[in-house]
Amino acid sequence: MLAMFARKIRVSYEADGKRHSCPLKWLDSFSMRSFTNASRFDDTLPVEDGRMEVGTRVELDELARAMEDWFRRKSYLPGDAHLTIEEG
């Protein structure tokens, strides 16, 4: 697979004391919504559960806030869950 963007990130959430990779379905839902409503996140590409590639102009803190908000609105995240984004 050819790398699309320069940065690779891991997206997970912690619930009930356990860390889980965000399902590809969630990541895809966020990215597809962003292609039409939030151009600052156009440079996001879900590749598998818990993994995305992003461009250099994507601010990870801002991305985490926006993703957590979207996942909560879609009722993906349990009420006590916290989203984590890590580069690497």
Secondary structure, DSSP 8 states (H G I E B T S, - for coil): ----SSEEEEEEEEETTEEEE--HHHHHHHHHHHHHH-GGGTTEEEEETTEEEE-TT--HHHHHHHHHHHHHHTT-S-TT-EEEEEE-
